[in-house]
Amino acid sequence: MASLGFYDNEVLPFLIFLDVMSLNYDFSMAASINGNVFLDMNDSGSTNLLRFGVGYRKNNLVIQPTVTINEDKEKRYSINLLFKI
């Protein structure tokens, strides 16, 4: 994952960020009862995604509206809340 962000209180009152992620995965699951397997699943693959967002910080709370674009070109929108303890 590569992330690029900019935050400077003197220039902008908010954080701008861009994340680029490349993910490879292997997934395996098996379920059994009394030693008899009734569910066996395996999957593997990869995906790439791009996230762009703007964050606003107030003390220890950060609010980040984000747009995520996957390889399938479907856009997903989210709002992240981060709190630093």
Distance bins in CASP14 RR format, pairs under 12 A and 6 or more apart:
PFRMAT RR
TARGET T0000
AUTHOR 0000-0000-0000
RMODE 2
METHOD distances of the structure
MODEL  1
1 17 0 0 0 0 0 1 0 0 0 0 0
1 18 0 0 0 0 0 1 0 0 0 0 0
1 19 1 0 0 1 0 0 0 0 0 0 0
1 20 1 0 0 1 0 0 0 0 0 0 0
1 21 1 0 1 0 0 0 0 0 0 0 0
1 22 1 0 0 1 0 0 0 0 0 0 0
1 23 0 0 0 0 1 0 0 0 0 0 0
1 48 0 0 0 0 0 1 0 0 0 0 0
1 49 0 0 0 0 1 0 0 0 0 0 0
1 50 0 0 0 0 0 1 0 0 0 0 0
1 51 0 0 0 0 1 0 0 0 0 0 0
2 17 0 0 0 0 0 1 0 0 0 0 0
2 18 0 0 0 0 1 0 0 0 0 0 0
2 19 1 0 0 1 0 0 0 0 0 0 0
2 20 1 0 1 0 0 0 0 0 0 0 0
2 21 1 0 0 1 0 0 0 0 0 0 0
2 22 0 0 0 0 1 0 0 0 0 0 0
2 48 0 0 0 0 0 1 0 0 0 0 0
2 49 0 0 0 0 0 1 0 0 0 0 0
2 50 0 0 0 0 0 1 0 0 0 0 0
2 51 0 0 0 0 0 1 0 0 0 0 0
3 15 0 0 0 0 0 1 0 0 0 0 0
3 16 0 0 0 0 0 1 0 0 0 0 0
3 17 1 0 0 1 0 0 0 0 0 0 0
3 18 1 0 0 1 0 0 0 0 0 0 0
3 19 1 0 1 0 0 0 0 0 0 0 0
3 20 1 0 0 1 0 0 0 0 0 0 0
3 21 0 0 0 0 1 0 0 0 0 0 0
3 50 0 0 0 0 0 1 0 0 0 0 0
3 51 0 0 0 0 1 0 0 0 0 0 0
3 52 0 0 0 0 0 1 0 0 0 0 0
3 53 0 0 0 0 0 1 0 0 0 0 0
4 15 0 0 0 0 0 1 0 0 0 0 0
4 16 0 0 0 0 1 0 0 0 0 0 0
4 17 1 0 0 1 0 0 0 0 0 0 0
4 18 1 0 1 0 0 0 0 0 0 0 0
4 19 1 0 0 1 0 0 0 0 0 0 0
4 20 0 0 0 0 1 0 0 0 0 0 0
4 50 0 0 0 0 0 1 0 0 0 0 0
4 51 0 0 0 0 0 1 0 0 0 0 0
4 52 0 0 0 0 0 1 0 0 0 0 0
4 53 0 0 0 0 0 1 0 0 0 0 0
5 12 0 0 0 0 0 1 0 0 0 0 0
5 14 0 0 0 0 0 1 0 0 0 0 0
5 15 1 0 0 1 0 0 0 0 0 0 0
5 16 1 0 0 1 0 0 0 0 0 0 0
5 17 1 0 1 0 0 0 0 0 0 0 0
5 18 1 0 0 1 0 0 0 0 0 0 0
5 19 0 0 0 0 1 0 0 0 0 0 0
5 20 0 0 0 0 0 1 0 0 0 0 0
5 51 0 0 0 0 0 1 0 0 0 0 0
5 52 0 0 0 0 0 1 0 0 0 0 0
5 53 0 0 0 0 1 0 0 0 0 0 0
5 54 0 0 0 0 0 1 0 0 0 0 0
5 55 0 0 0 0 1 0 0 0 0 0 0
5 64 0 0 0 0 0 1 0 0 0 0 0
6 12 1 0 0 1 0 0 0 0 0 0 0
6 14 0 0 0 0 1 0 0 0 0 0 0
6 15 1 0 0 1 0 0 0 0 0 0 0
6 16 1 0 1 0 0 0 0 0 0 0 0
6 17 1 0 0 1 0 0 0 0 0 0 0
6 18 0 0 0 0 1 0 0 0 0 0 0
6 53 0 0 0 0 0 1 0 0 0 0 0
6 54 0 0 0 0 0 1 0 0 0 0 0
6 55 0 0 0 0 0 1 0 0 0 0 0
7 13 0 0 0 0 1 0 0 0 0 0 0
7 14 1 0 0 1 0 0 0 0 0 0 0
7 15 1 0 1 0 0 0 0 0 0 0 0
7 16 1 0 0 1 0 0 0 0 0 0 0
7 17 0 0 0 0 1 0 0 0 0 0 0
7 54 0 0 0 0 0 1 0 0 0 0 0
7 55 0 0 0 0 1 0 0 0 0 0 0
7 56 0 0 0 0 0 1 0 0 0 0 0
7 57 1 0 0 1 0 0 0 0 0 0 0
7 62 0 0 0 0 1 0 0 0 0 0 0
7 64 0 0 0 0 0 1 0 0 0 0 0
8 14 0 0 0 0 0 1 0 0 0 0 0
8 15 0 0 0 0 1 0 0 0 0 0 0
8 16 0 0 0 0 0 1 0 0 0 0 0
8 57 0 0 0 0 0 1 0 0 0 0 0
9 15 0 0 0 0 0 1 0 0 0 0 0
9 56 0 0 0 0 0 1 0 0 0 0 0
9 57 0 0 0 0 1 0 0 0 0 0 0
9 58 0 0 0 0 0 1 0 0 0 0 0
12 54 0 0 0 0 1 0 0 0 0 0 0
12 55 0 0 0 0 0 1 0 0 0 0 0
12 56 0 0 0 0 0 1 0 0 0 0 0
12 57 0 0 0 0 0 1 0 0 0 0 0
13 54 0 0 0 0 0 1 0 0 0 0 0
13 55 0 0 0 0 1 0 0 0 0 0 0
13 56 1 0 0 1 0 0 0 0 0 0 0
13 57 0 0 0 0 1 0 0 0 0 0 0
13 58 0 0 0 0 1 0 0 0 0 0 0
14 53 0 0 0 0 1 0 0 0 0 0 0
14 54 1 0 1 0 0 0 0 0 0 0 0
14 55 1 0 1 0 0 0 0 0 0 0 0
14 56 1 0 1 0 0 0 0 0 0 0 0
14 57 1 0 0 1 0 0 0 0 0 0 0
14 58 0 0 0 0 0 1 0 0 0 0 0
14 62 0 0 0 0 1 0 0 0 0 0 0
14 63 0 0 0 0 1 0 0 0 0 0 0
14 64 0 0 0 0 1 0 0 0 0 0 0
14 65 0 0 0 0 0 1 0 0 0 0 0
15 52 0 0 0 0 0 1 0 0 0 0 0
15 53 0 0 0 0 1 0 0 0 0 0 0
15 54 1 0 0 1 0 0 0 0 0 0 0
15 55 1 0 1 0 0 0 0 0 0 0 0
15 56 1 0 0 1 0 0 0 0 0 0 0
15 57 1 0 0 1 0 0 0 0 0 0 0
15 58 0 0 0 0 0 1 0 0 0 0 0
15 62 1 0 0 1 0 0 0 0 0 0 0
15 63 0 0 0 0 0 1 0 0 0 0 0
15 64 1 0 0 1 0 0 0 0 0 0 0
15 65 0 0 0 0 0 1 0 0 0 0 0
15 66 0 0 0 0 0 1 0 0 0 0 0
15 80 0 0 0 0 0 1 0 0 0 0 0
15 82 0 0 0 0 0 1 0 0 0 0 0
16 51 0 0 0 0 0 1 0 0 0 0 0
16 52 0 0 0 0 1 0 0 0 0 0 0
16 53 1 0 0 1 0 0 0 0 0 0 0
16 54 1 0 1 0 0 0 0 0 0 0 0
16 55 1 0 0 1 0 0 0 0 0 0 0
16 56 0 0 0 0 0 1 0 0 0 0 0
16 57 0 0 0 0 0 1 0 0 0 0 0
16 64 0 0 0 0 0 1 0 0 0 0 0
16 65 0 0 0 0 0 1 0 0 0 0 0
16 66 0 0 0 0 0 1 0 0 0 0 0
17 50 0 0 0 0 0 1 0 0 0 0 0
17 51 1 0 0 1 0 0 0 0 0 0 0
17 52 1 0 0 1 0 0 0 0 0 0 0
17 53 1 0 1 0 0 0 0 0 0 0 0
17 54 1 0 0 1 0 0 0 0 0 0 0
17 55 1 0 0 1 0 0 0 0 0 0 0
17 57 0 0 0 0 0 1 0 0 0 0 0
17 62 0 0 0 0 0 1 0 0 0 0 0
17 64 1 0 0 1 0 0 0 0 0 0 0
17 65 0 0 0 0 0 1 0 0 0 0 0
17 66 0 0 0 0 1 0 0 0 0 0 0
17 67 0 0 0 0 0 1 0 0 0 0 0
17 80 0 0 0 0 0 1 0 0 0 0 0
17 82 0 0 0 0 0 1 0 0 0 0 0
18 49 0 0 0 0 0 1 0 0 0 0 0
18 50 1 0 0 1 0 0 0 0 0 0 0
18 51 1 0 0 1 0 0 0 0 0 0 0
18 52 1 0 1 0 0 0 0 0 0 0 0
18 53 1 0 0 1 0 0 0 0 0 0 0
18 54 0 0 0 0 0 1 0 0 0 0 0
18 66 0 0 0 0 0 1 0 0 0 0 0
18 67 0 0 0 0 0 1 0 0 0 0 0
18 68 0 0 0 0 0 1 0 0 0 0 0
18 69 0 0 0 0 0 1 0 0 0 0 0
19 48 0 0 0 0 0 1 0 0 0 0 0
19 49 1 0 0 1 0 0 0 0 0 0 0
19 50 1 0 0 1 0 0 0 0 0 0 0
19 51 1 0 1 0 0 0 0 0 0 0 0
19 52 1 0 0 1 0 0 0 0 0 0 0
19 53 0 0 0 0 1 0 0 0 0 0 0
19 64 0 0 0 0 0 1 0 0 0 0 0
19 66 0 0 0 0 1 0 0 0 0 0 0
19 67 0 0 0 0 0 1 0 0 0 0 0
19 68 0 0 0 0 1 0 0 0 0 0 0
19 69 0 0 0 0 0 1 0 0 0 0 0
19 80 0 0 0 0 0 1 0 0 0 0 0
20 48 1 0 0 1 0 0 0 0 0 0 0
20 49 1 0 0 1 0 0 0 0 0 0 0
20 50 1 0 1 0 0 0 0 0 0 0 0
20 51 0 0 0 0 1 0 0 0 0 0 0
20 52 0 0 0 0 0 1 0 0 0 0 0
20 68 0 0 0 0 0 1 0 0 0 0 0
20 69 0 0 0 0 0 1 0 0 0 0 0
21 46 0 0 0 0 0 1 0 0 0 0 0
21 47 0 0 0 0 1 0 0 0 0 0 0
21 48 1 0 0 1 0 0 0 0 0 0 0
21 49 1 0 1 0 0 0 0 0 0 0 0
21 50 1 0 0 1 0 0 0 0 0 0 0
21 51 1 0 0 1 0 0 0 0 0 0 0
21 68 0 0 0 0 1 0 0 0 0 0 0
21 69 0 0 0 0 0 1 0 0 0 0 0
21 70 0 0 0 0 1 0 0 0 0 0 0
21 71 0 0 0 0 0 1 0 0 0 0 0
22 45 0 0 0 0 0 1 0 0 0 0 0
22 46 1 0 0 1 0 0 0 0 0 0 0
22 47 1 0 0 1 0 0 0 0 0 0 0
22 48 1 0 1 0 0 0 0 0 0 0 0
22 49 0 0 0 0 1 0 0 0 0 0 0
22 50 0 0 0 0 0 1 0 0 0 0 0
22 70 0 0 0 0 0 1 0 0 0 0 0
22 71 0 0 0 0 0 1 0 0 0 0 0
23 44 0 0 0 0 0 1 0 0 0 0 0
23 45 0 0 0 0 1 0 0 0 0 0 0
23 46 1 0 0 1 0 0 0 0 0 0 0
23 47 1 0 1 0 0 0 0 0 0 0 0
23 48 1 0 0 1 0 0 0 0 0 0 0
23 49 1 0 0 1 0 0 0 0 0 0 0
23 70 0 0 0 0 0 1 0 0 0 0 0
23 71 0 0 0 0 0 1 0 0 0 0 0
24 43 0 0 0 0 0 1 0 0 0 0 0
24 44 1 0 0 1 0 0 0 0 0 0 0
24 45 1 0 0 1 0 0 0 0 0 0 0
24 46 1 0 1 0 0 0 0 0 0 0 0
24 47 0 0 0 0 1 0 0 0 0 0 0
24 48 0 0 0 0 0 1 0 0 0 0 0
25 42 0 0 0 0 0 1 0 0 0 0 0
25 43 1 0 0 1 0 0 0 0 0 0 0
25 44 1 0 0 1 0 0 0 0 0 0 0
25 45 1 0 1 0 0 0 0 0 0 0 0
25 46 1 0 0 1 0 0 0 0 0 0 0
25 47 0 0 0 0 1 0 0 0 0 0 0
26 41 0 0 0 0 0 1 0 0 0 0 0
26 42 1 0 0 1 0 0 0 0 0 0 0
26 43 1 0 0 1 0 0 0 0 0 0 0
26 44 1 0 1 0 0 0 0 0 0 0 0
26 45 1 0 0 1 0 0 0 0 0 0 0
26 46 0 0 0 0 0 1 0 0 0 0 0
27 40 0 0 0 0 0 1 0 0 0 0 0
27 41 1 0 0 1 0 0 0 0 0 0 0
27 42 1 0 0 1 0 0 0 0 0 0 0
27 43 1 0 1 0 0 0 0 0 0 0 0
27 44 1 0 0 1 0 0 0 0 0 0 0
27 45 0 0 0 0 1 0 0 0 0 0 0
28 39 0 0 0 0 0 1 0 0 0 0 0
28 40 0 0 0 0 1 0 0 0 0 0 0
28 41 1 0 0 1 0 0 0 0 0 0 0
28 42 1 0 1 0 0 0 0 0 0 0 0
28 43 1 0 0 1 0 0 0 0 0 0 0
28 44 0 0 0 0 1 0 0 0 0 0 0
29 37 0 0 0 0 0 1 0 0 0 0 0
29 38 0 0 0 0 0 1 0 0 0 0 0
29 39 1 0 0 1 0 0 0 0 0 0 0
29 40 1 0 0 1 0 0 0 0 0 0 0
29 41 1 0 1 0 0 0 0 0 0 0 0
29 42 1 0 0 1 0 0 0 0 0 0 0
29 43 0 0 0 0 1 0 0 0 0 0 0
30 36 0 0 0 0 0 1 0 0 0 0 0
30 37 1 0 1 0 0 0 0 0 0 0 0
30 38 0 0 0 0 1 0 0 0 0 0 0
30 39 1 0 0 1 0 0 0 0 0 0 0
30 40 1 0 1 0 0 0 0 0 0 0 0
30 41 1 0 0 1 0 0 0 0 0 0 0
30 42 0 0 0 0 1 0 0 0 0 0 0
31 37 1 0 0 1 0 0 0 0 0 0 0
31 38 1 0 0 1 0 0 0 0 0 0 0
31 39 1 0 1 0 0 0 0 0 0 0 0
31 40 1 0 0 1 0 0 0 0 0 0 0
31 41 0 0 0 0 1 0 0 0 0 0 0
32 38 1 0 0 1 0 0 0 0 0 0 0
32 39 0 0 0 0 1 0 0 0 0 0 0
32 40 0 0 0 0 1 0 0 0 0 0 0
33 39 0 0 0 0 1 0 0 0 0 0 0
45 71 0 0 0 0 0 1 0 0 0 0 0
46 70 0 0 0 0 0 1 0 0 0 0 0
46 71 0 0 0 0 1 0 0 0 0 0 0
47 68 0 0 0 0 0 1 0 0 0 0 0
47 69 0 0 0 0 0 1 0 0 0 0 0
47 70 1 0 0 1 0 0 0 0 0 0 0
47 71 1 0 1 0 0 0 0 0 0 0 0
47 72 0 0 0 0 1 0 0 0 0 0 0
47 74 0 0 0 0 0 1 0 0 0 0 0
48 68 0 0 0 0 0 1 0 0 0 0 0
48 69 0 0 0 0 1 0 0 0 0 0 0
48 70 1 0 0 1 0 0 0 0 0 0 0
48 71 1 0 1 0 0 0 0 0 0 0 0
48 72 0 0 0 0 0 1 0 0 0 0 0
48 73 0 0 0 0 0 1 0 0 0 0 0
49 66 0 0 0 0 0 1 0 0 0 0 0
49 67 0 0 0 0 0 1 0 0 0 0 0
49 68 1 0 1 0 0 0 0 0 0 0 0
49 69 1 0 0 1 0 0 0 0 0 0 0
49 70 1 0 1 0 0 0 0 0 0 0 0
49 71 1 0 0 1 0 0 0 0 0 0 0
49 72 0 0 0 0 1 0 0 0 0 0 0
49 73 0 0 0 0 0 1 0 0 0 0 0
49 74 0 0 0 0 0 1 0 0 0 0 0
49 75 0 0 0 0 0 1 0 0 0 0 0
49 76 0 0 0 0 1 0 0 0 0 0 0
50 66 0 0 0 0 0 1 0 0 0 0 0
50 67 0 0 0 0 1 0 0 0 0 0 0
50 68 1 0 0 1 0 0 0 0 0 0 0
50 69 1 0 1 0 0 0 0 0 0 0 0
50 70 0 0 0 0 1 0 0 0 0 0 0
50 71 0 0 0 0 1 0 0 0 0 0 0
50 73 0 0 0 0 0 1 0 0 0 0 0
50 75 0 0 0 0 0 1 0 0 0 0 0
50 76 0 0 0 0 0 1 0 0 0 0 0
51 64 0 0 0 0 1 0 0 0 0 0 0
51 65 0 0 0 0 0 1 0 0 0 0 0
51 66 1 0 1 0 0 0 0 0 0 0 0
51 67 1 0 0 1 0 0 0 0 0 0 0
51 68 1 0 1 0 0 0 0 0 0 0 0
51 69 1 0 0 1 0 0 0 0 0 0 0
51 70 0 0 0 0 1 0 0 0 0 0 0
51 75 0 0 0 0 0 1 0 0 0 0 0
51 76 0 0 0 0 1 0 0 0 0 0 0
51 77 0 0 0 0 0 1 0 0 0 0 0
51 78 0 0 0 0 1 0 0 0 0 0 0
51 80 0 0 0 0 1 0 0 0 0 0 0
52 64 0 0 0 0 0 1 0 0 0 0 0
52 65 0 0 0 0 1 0 0 0 0 0 0
52 66 1 0 0 1 0 0 0 0 0 0 0
52 67 1 0 1 0 0 0 0 0 0 0 0
52 68 0 0 0 0 1 0 0 0 0 0 0
52 69 0 0 0 0 1 0 0 0 0 0 0
52 75 0 0 0 0 0 1 0 0 0 0 0
52 76 0 0 0 0 0 1 0 0 0 0 0
52 77 0 0 0 0 0 1 0 0 0 0 0
52 78 0 0 0 0 0 1 0 0 0 0 0
53 62 0 0 0 0 0 1 0 0 0 0 0
53 63 0 0 0 0 0 1 0 0 0 0 0
53 64 1 0 0 1 0 0 0 0 0 0 0
53 65 1 0 0 1 0 0 0 0 0 0 0
53 66 1 0 1 0 0 0 0 0 0 0 0
53 67 1 0 0 1 0 0 0 0 0 0 0
53 68 0 0 0 0 1 0 0 0 0 0 0
53 69 0 0 0 0 0 1 0 0 0 0 0
53 77 0 0 0 0 0 1 0 0 0 0 0
53 78 0 0 0 0 1 0 0 0 0 0 0
53 79 0 0 0 0 0 1 0 0 0 0 0
53 80 0 0 0 0 1 0 0 0 0 0 0
54 62 0 0 0 0 0 1 0 0 0 0 0
54 63 0 0 0 0 1 0 0 0 0 0 0
54 64 1 0 0 1 0 0 0 0 0 0 0
54 65 1 0 0 1 0 0 0 0 0 0 0
54 66 0 0 0 0 1 0 0 0 0 0 0
54 67 0 0 0 0 1 0 0 0 0 0 0
54 79 0 0 0 0 0 1 0 0 0 0 0
54 80 0 0 0 0 0 1 0 0 0 0 0
55 61 0 0 0 0 0 1 0 0 0 0 0
55 62 1 0 0 1 0 0 0 0 0 0 0
55 63 1 0 0 1 0 0 0 0 0 0 0
55 64 1 0 1 0 0 0 0 0 0 0 0
55 65 1 0 0 1 0 0 0 0 0 0 0
55 66 0 0 0 0 1 0 0 0 0 0 0
55 79 0 0 0 0 1 0 0 0 0 0 0
55 80 0 0 0 0 1 0 0 0 0 0 0
55 81 0 0 0 0 0 1 0 0 0 0 0
55 82 0 0 0 0 1 0 0 0 0 0 0
56 62 1 0 0 1 0 0 0 0 0 0 0
56 63 1 0 1 0 0 0 0 0 0 0 0
56 64 1 0 0 1 0 0 0 0 0 0 0
56 65 0 0 0 0 1 0 0 0 0 0 0
56 79 0 0 0 0 0 1 0 0 0 0 0
56 80 0 0 0 0 0 1 0 0 0 0 0
56 81 0 0 0 0 0 1 0 0 0 0 0
56 82 0 0 0 0 0 1 0 0 0 0 0
57 63 0 0 0 0 1 0 0 0 0 0 0
57 64 0 0 0 0 1 0 0 0 0 0 0
57 81 0 0 0 0 0 1 0 0 0 0 0
57 82 0 0 0 0 1 0 0 0 0 0 0
57 83 0 0 0 0 0 1 0 0 0 0 0
57 84 0 0 0 0 1 0 0 0 0 0 0
58 81 0 0 0 0 0 1 0 0 0 0 0
58 82 0 0 0 0 0 1 0 0 0 0 0
58 83 0 0 0 0 0 1 0 0 0 0 0
58 84 0 0 0 0 0 1 0 0 0 0 0
59 82 0 0 0 0 0 1 0 0 0 0 0
59 83 0 0 0 0 1 0 0 0 0 0 0
59 84 0 0 0 0 1 0 0 0 0 0 0
59 85 0 0 0 0 0 1 0 0 0 0 0
60 81 0 0 0 0 0 1 0 0 0 0 0
60 82 0 0 0 0 1 0 0 0 0 0 0
60 83 1 0 1 0 0 0 0 0 0 0 0
60 84 1 0 1 0 0 0 0 0 0 0 0
60 85 1 0 0 1 0 0 0 0 0 0 0
61 80 0 0 0 0 0 1 0 0 0 0 0
61 81 1 0 0 1 0 0 0 0 0 0 0
61 82 1 0 0 1 0 0 0 0 0 0 0
61 83 1 0 1 0 0 0 0 0 0 0 0
61 84 0 0 0 0 1 0 0 0 0 0 0
61 85 0 0 0 0 0 1 0 0 0 0 0
62 79 0 0 0 0 0 1 0 0 0 0 0
62 80 1 0 0 1 0 0 0 0 0 0 0
62 81 1 0 0 1 0 0 0 0 0 0 0
62 82 1 0 1 0 0 0 0 0 0 0 0
62 83 1 0 0 1 0 0 0 0 0 0 0
62 84 1 0 0 1 0 0 0 0 0 0 0
63 78 0 0 0 0 0 1 0 0 0 0 0
63 79 1 0 0 1 0 0 0 0 0 0 0
63 80 1 0 0 1 0 0 0 0 0 0 0
63 81 1 0 1 0 0 0 0 0 0 0 0
63 82 1 0 0 1 0 0 0 0 0 0 0
63 83 0 0 0 0 0 1 0 0 0 0 0
64 77 0 0 0 0 0 1 0 0 0 0 0
64 78 0 0 0 0 1 0 0 0 0 0 0
64 79 1 0 0 1 0 0 0 0 0 0 0
64 80 1 0 1 0 0 0 0 0 0 0 0
64 81 1 0 0 1 0 0 0 0 0 0 0
64 82 1 0 0 1 0 0 0 0 0 0 0
64 83 0 0 0 0 0 1 0 0 0 0 0
65 76 0 0 0 0 0 1 0 0 0 0 0
65 77 1 0 0 1 0 0 0 0 0 0 0
65 78 1 0 0 1 0 0 0 0 0 0 0
65 79 1 0 1 0 0 0 0 0 0 0 0
65 80 0 0 0 0 1 0 0 0 0 0 0
65 81 0 0 0 0 0 1 0 0 0 0 0
66 75 0 0 0 0 0 1 0 0 0 0 0
66 76 0 0 0 0 1 0 0 0 0 0 0
66 77 1 0 0 1 0 0 0 0 0 0 0
66 78 1 0 1 0 0 0 0 0 0 0 0
66 79 1 0 0 1 0 0 0 0 0 0 0
66 80 1 0 0 1 0 0 0 0 0 0 0
66 81 0 0 0 0 0 1 0 0 0 0 0
66 82 0 0 0 0 0 1 0 0 0 0 0
67 74 0 0 0 0 0 1 0 0 0 0 0
67 75 1 0 1 0 0 0 0 0 0 0 0
67 76 1 0 0 1 0 0 0 0 0 0 0
67 77 1 0 1 0 0 0 0 0 0 0 0
67 78 0 0 0 0 1 0 0 0 0 0 0
67 79 0 0 0 0 0 1 0 0 0 0 0
67 80 0 0 0 0 0 1 0 0 0 0 0
68 74 0 0 0 0 1 0 0 0 0 0 0
68 75 1 0 0 1 0 0 0 0 0 0 0
68 76 1 0 1 0 0 0 0 0 0 0 0
68 77 1 0 0 1 0 0 0 0 0 0 0
68 78 1 0 0 1 0 0 0 0 0 0 0
68 79 0 0 0 0 0 1 0 0 0 0 0
68 80 0 0 0 0 0 1 0 0 0 0 0
69 75 1 0 1 0 0 0 0 0 0 0 0
69 76 1 0 0 1 0 0 0 0 0 0 0
69 77 0 0 0 0 0 1 0 0 0 0 0
70 76 1 0 0 1 0 0 0 0 0 0 0
END
